[in-house]
Amino acid sequence: MRELRYPYEDHPAPGTTREVAPGVRWLTMPMGGSLNHINLYLLEDDDGWWVVDTGLSIESTAELWDQIFTSELCGKRVKAVLCTHMHPDHIGQAKMITDRFQCPLYMTRAEFYQAKAFSQGGPSYQDSWLGKQFYQRAGMPLDYLEDLRKAWEGRAASGMSMPQMPAGYHRLQDKDTLTIGGRDWRVVVGAGHSPEHACLYCSSLKIMISGDQILPVITSNVSVHPTEPEANPLKQWMESHDRFLHTPADTFILPAHNLPFHGVKERLRDLISHHEDRMLAIEEHCAVEPATAKELLPVLFARKLDPRQMMMALGEAIAHIHLLEHRNRLERHLSEDGCYRFTSIDPALSRRAHPDSHDAPNDRPVMV
């Protein structure tokens, strides 16, 4: 397979932007943990700028935005904010920017209302029978929810809790076209990592702003959560990537993390192959003996996991399990101890199996 190509060796310095195409500027904002940053983008229109994603709801990000507004906008105002999806590193400053410039927020419906619901507070699965049942059936000990609650208490300080959202929005839908600076940007919607993730594709510039839908190095987390315990997000993720394979091969991808790159088809095929490999490894494991989701974690992840990493890893394991159930390759049984155990049932598994040539388990689950 051809390697990905990276035109830039580094990221823009904090508080600055870098032009990557006419009317398209790239900037970064800080994040904690191993990711370190999020990539954001500015699109220049005749009468102002569109901000694409906004960074975390932390003071350092707001201060850097103030520098950008002062020195990088060529005397123009922000006329719109567009958020690819509802995760805190993408929407954290949406209210600040839209309030400051009294400009609209653009999002897909599912992303806006899920963000709105989560930002309103209210009962959490950590305090309800839903969370207890979900994690018990996954094979987790009864004290796990308490460990998880403690891990999330520190999340607000790092800006990863859900921020307050703007009161309203302008809806984006798949195949919508936004004309910005005389160029058409087509909305391309994916799913799986989040419910209705919007990417932007400009054919005249041969550029796609991909958010977390297509990343060059890491793989976005695709998880089942207690709020929707029977969801099948990996099915949506794989189907989305099948559609994104129609993206022209010469497209320059501007992702939310890592560096912008060429090689979209190579990367998509690699992501699809990776998840297929992980699912086959799960099938092979469950052909030997039935397993809970927790017992399948070493098949997918190599390192010891803290409670929050465990939540992400477990959600991803369940996502792979649910797609295998959908494909009629795993069968679920509720055991007397209250745990779901999964057994491989596809008679063709022996012909497909290759237990000695799988990808190595990931060193850690990805936290985007």
N, C-alpha and C positions, 0 to 999 in steps of 0.2 A: 504494500500500500504506500502511496506517496505520502511524504511527511507534510504537516501543515507548514504554511509559510507566514512569518511574522515580519511585517514591514518596519515595526518599531521595536527597539530593544528595551525601552523603559516607559514608564508612565509620566504624564505631565506632572510638574511640581505642584504641590498643594497651593491652591489659590490662583492657579493659572489655567489656561486652556491651550489646546493644540489643534490646529486645523488639519483634518484628515481628508477633507474633500471640500469643494466650494460650498460655503454656507453651512458646513458641519464641523462642530468643535467638540473635542473630547476633554473631559476633566475627571478627576478622581476625588473621592471623599473617604475619610478614614473609617475603618471598621476594626473591632477587636478580634482577637483570635488569629488563626492561621491565615484567614483570607486577607486581612490587612487593609483592604480597600474595596470600594465599589466604583465601577466606571459609570459616569453619567454623560449626557450629551446635550448640546445646544444646537438647534436648527434655526438659521437666520431667515426671517421673513422680511417682506418689504417694510413693515411698520413695527417690527419687534422680534423677539426671540421666543421659540418654543423650548421649554425645559423638558428633557426626557429622563425621568426618574430623578429622585431628589436626595437620597442619602438618609442616614439615621437621624432620629430626633434627639440629637445631642448638641451641646453648646458649641463644640469645636466645628461641627458641620455648619451650623448657622453662621458662625464667624467667617468661615471660608466662603460661604455664599455671599456674604456682605462684600468680601474682597472681589469676588467675581462680578457682582453687580456694579461695583465702582470702577473696575479697571478693564473688564473684558467684553463689555456689551456695546462698545462703540457709540455710546450715547443713546442707545435704544432701550426701551423697557421690555420686560417680560410680558408677552401677550397671552401665553397659555402654558399650562403644565400638563404633561402626558405621563402617566405611570403605567408601566408595562404590566405590573401585577401588584398584589396587595401585601407583600411582605415588608416588614418594617424598614429594611435598608433601601427600599424603593419608594415608599410613601412617607417616610418620616418627616420630611420638611414640606410636604404638599400644602398643608394648611398655612404654614408661615409664608410661603411664596405667593400663594393665591390671595391671601389676605393683604400682603404688602402691595401687590400690584393690582388687586381687584380684578383678577383674570380667572378664566374658567379652568377646571380640572377635567381632563379627558381620561376615561378608563372604560373597560368593558363592564357590563352590568354585574356579572357574577363577582368580579374582583372588587368593585366598589362596595357592593352591599355586604360581602363577606368581611371586608375591612371595617365597614361601618358597624356591623354586628359585634365584631371582636373588640372594637374600640369603645363600645358602650359599657363594657364590664358585665356584671350580672353573674349568675351561677357558673362555676367552672367544672369541667369534668373531674378535676382533682378533688372536688368536694361532693361528688355525687356517686350514686351506684353505677352510673354509666362507666366512669373511669375504672372503678374497682372491678367491675365485671370484665371490661375489655382487657385489662392487664392480667387478671387472674386467668382468663381463657388463653392468653398468650403464654402462660407459664411463669409469670412473674410472682415474686413473694409479696405478701400482704403489705409489707412496709415500704414497697417501692414507691407508692404514691406520695408518701411523706418525704422520701428522698428527692423525688421529682419536684415537689412543692418548694423545698428548700433551694434546689438548684435554680428555680425560676424566680425566686425572690430577688436574686441579684441581677436578673435580666433587665430590669428597668434602668438601672444605673448605666448599663452598656448601650442603651438605646434600642434594645431588641424587643421591648414590649410594644404593643400596638398604640400608636399615637392617636390623638384626636384628629378626626377627619373633617375636611370641608363639608359644609351643609348640603351641597349638591354637586352635580357633575354633568358632563356631556358624554353621552354613550358612544362607545366605539363598538363596531361589529366587524366580523370577518369580511374582507373584501371592500370595506370602506376605503375611500381615497381622500387624503388630506393634501391640499395644494399649499405648499410652503415655499416661499421664495421662487415661485414660478415652476417648481418641480412637484411631481405627484409622488406621494408616499402612500403605498397600499398597506392596509392593516392585514396582517396574517396572524390568525389566532391559533395557538396551541393549547395543550392542557396536560395535566398529570402532575407537574410540579406545583401548579396552582390551578384554580378552576377554569380560567378563561384568559390565558396569558396573551397579551398583544405584542407582536413584533411589527416593525416598520420596514418596508422594502421600497427602495427607489431604483427603478430600472435604468433611469438616465445616468445615475451616479454608480450603478452596480454596487449598492450598499444595502445591507440589512442590519438594523439595530435589533439584536436578538434577545436582550434581557438575560434571563436565566434559562431560556428555552434551549439555546445552543451555546455551550461553553467549550473552550478548546482543550482544557487540561483536566478540570474536575468534572464530575457528573453531579448534576443537581439532585437533591433529595426528592424522592418520589415515595410518599408515605400514606399509609392508612392511619387515621386518628380516631380516638374515642368518639368524637363528634359525629362521625359517619362510619361506623364500624364495618359495614359491608361494602364500602366503596371499592372501586377497581381502578385506581389512578394509573397503574402501570399500563393497562390496556389503552387508556387515553393517551399516555405518553408515547407508546410505540406507534399507535395510529397517527399521532401528530407528526412523528419523525418520518413516517412513510410519506406523508403529504409534503413535509419540508424537503424531501429528496428531490422535488421538482424545482427547487431553487436553482437558478443558473450556476454552473460550476465556477464562473469567474466572479461571483459575488464576494465582496469584502465584508466580513462579519465583524460587527462592533458589539462585543458581548458585555455583560455586566461585571464579569470578573475575568482575571487574567488579561492577556494582551489581544488586541484586534488581530484577525488572521484571515488568510485565504485557505481554502480547502474544505468548504462546507459539506460537500458530498462525502468526502473521506471521513470527516468527523461524525456525521450522522450515521454512516454505516458502522463505524467503530462503536458508537453508543448503542445502536441496535444489537450488534453482535455481543457486546459486553453483557447486556441484560439477558439475552438468550442463553449465554454461557452460564450465568448465575442461576437461571431457572433450571437448566439441565443438571447442574451440580446439586440443587435442592432435590430434584427428582431422584437422582442416584442415591442420595443420603436416605430419603424416605422409602426407598425400595428395600433397604436393609432392615430398618425398623421404624415404626411410626414416631414422629417427632413433633414437639411443640414449636411455636415460632421462636421462643427463646433458645431452644436447643439447636436451632438452625443458624443462630448468629455466627458461630465459628466458621460456617461454610461461606459466609459473606464478608466477615470482618475479622481482622487478625489481632487487633490490639485490645487491651482492657478498656472498657467503656465506663465513663462516669454517668450519673443518672440522666443528664440531658442528652449525651451522646447515645445512651441506651435507648431513649425515647425515639430518636431519629432512626437509629439502626433497626429497632424493632418494627417501627412503622414501615420501613423499607422492606424488611423481610416479609411482613404480612402482605405488602403490595405484590411482591413476587408470588407469594402463595395464592393470592386471590386470582391472579391471571392464570396460574396453572390450574386452579379449580375451574375457571371459565373455559379453559381448553380441554377439560375432562382428563387431566393428567394427574391430579391429586384428588383425594377424597378426604373429607373432614369427619371426625368422630368426636363427640363430647364425652370425655372420660369421667369416671366417678369422682375424680379429684377436682372437677370443674374446668379442666384444661381442654382446649382443642388439640387434637393430634392428627397429623396428616400422613397419609399413606399413598405411595405411588400406585397408579392403577392402569397406566398405559401399557398394553402388551407389546408395543413396539419399542419400549425403552431399551431393551437389550441391544437392539440394532443401532440406536442413536447414541448410546452411552460411550463416553471416552474419559473415564475417571482419572487417568494419569496425565491429561493434557488440558486442564482447565486453567483459566486465569487464576493467579494467586488471590486469596482473599484480600480485600482492601485493607490498607493500614488503618484507615479510620473512615467513618461515615462523613459525608460532606454536609456542611451546615448552611447551605443556601437553599 
